[in-house]
Amino acid sequence: MKTLQNIFTICILGIALAATAQTTHKDVVAVYHKSIDDDGKTLHIAIEGIKNKSQPIKFERTYDIKGMSKMQRDSIIKHVTDSLGVK
């Protein structure tokens, strides 16, 4: 009987830990404006929104991309959006 209680306790603890791990805090970003313009010479990224319902995000920057490959330009976009938590 004691062994059954121990097994039950371990199972409940495992389920609780799994549930806690799944509810790990992730930033929630509401994007109101996202603009990415690439004319082959410059890359302009502008993103506005709210992170976690209270932190305003306002990002605007122009990059000199003359001579960069598409993969390099995509890497810049990915880095910016990942760092802001925007998809």
N, C-alpha and C positions, 0 to 999 in steps of 0.2 A: 504494500500500500504506500509506503514511504517513497519507493522508487517511482511509482506512478505519479505522485505529487511532484517529485523533482522533475520528471520528464515534462509534465504539464507546465510547471513554472518556467522551464527553459524554453519551451515552445512559445509561451506568452511573451517572454522577454525578447525572443527572436523576432516575433511579429511586431512588437513595439519598436524595436530598433530599426527594423525595415521601414516601418511607417515614418519614423522620425527622419531617416535618411532620405526618403522620398519628398519630404516637405522642407528640404533644405531651402533656405531663403535665396530666391533668385530675384534679380532686379526686374521690375516690371516697367517697361517703357511705353508710353503712349506718344506716338509720333504725330505731330500736327502738320509738319512740313518736311519733306525730304526732296532735295534737288541735287542731281549729279549731272554736270555738264562737262563733256569732253570734246574739245574741238581739234584735238591732235597736237596742240601746242600747250594748252593749259587745261587743267582739271579743276573744276570748281565744285566743292561739296558744301552744301548748306543743309543743316538738320536742326529742327526745333521740336521740342517736345517736353514731356514731364517724366521724370524717373521716380518710381515708388510713390506716385501721387503727390509729391511735394517738392522734389528737386528739379528746378527748371534746367533744361538742356538747350543751349544755344551754341551751335558750332557752325562756323563759316570760314572756309579757307580755300585759297587758290594755290595749286601746285604747278610748277613748271615741269611739263612732262615731255618736252620736245626730245625726240630720240628714244623714248622708252617704249618697250614692247607692250602689247596688250596685257600680257601676264603681269608685268610690273605695275601697270596702271590698276589692274584688278586687285593687286596686292595692297596698294594704297587704300583703295575703297574698302576692302575687307578689314584692314587694320583700323581704319577710322570707325566703321560701323561696329566692329567687335568691341573696341574700346569704349564706345558709348552705350553698348548693349542694344543696338538697333539691328533689326534684320533687314 
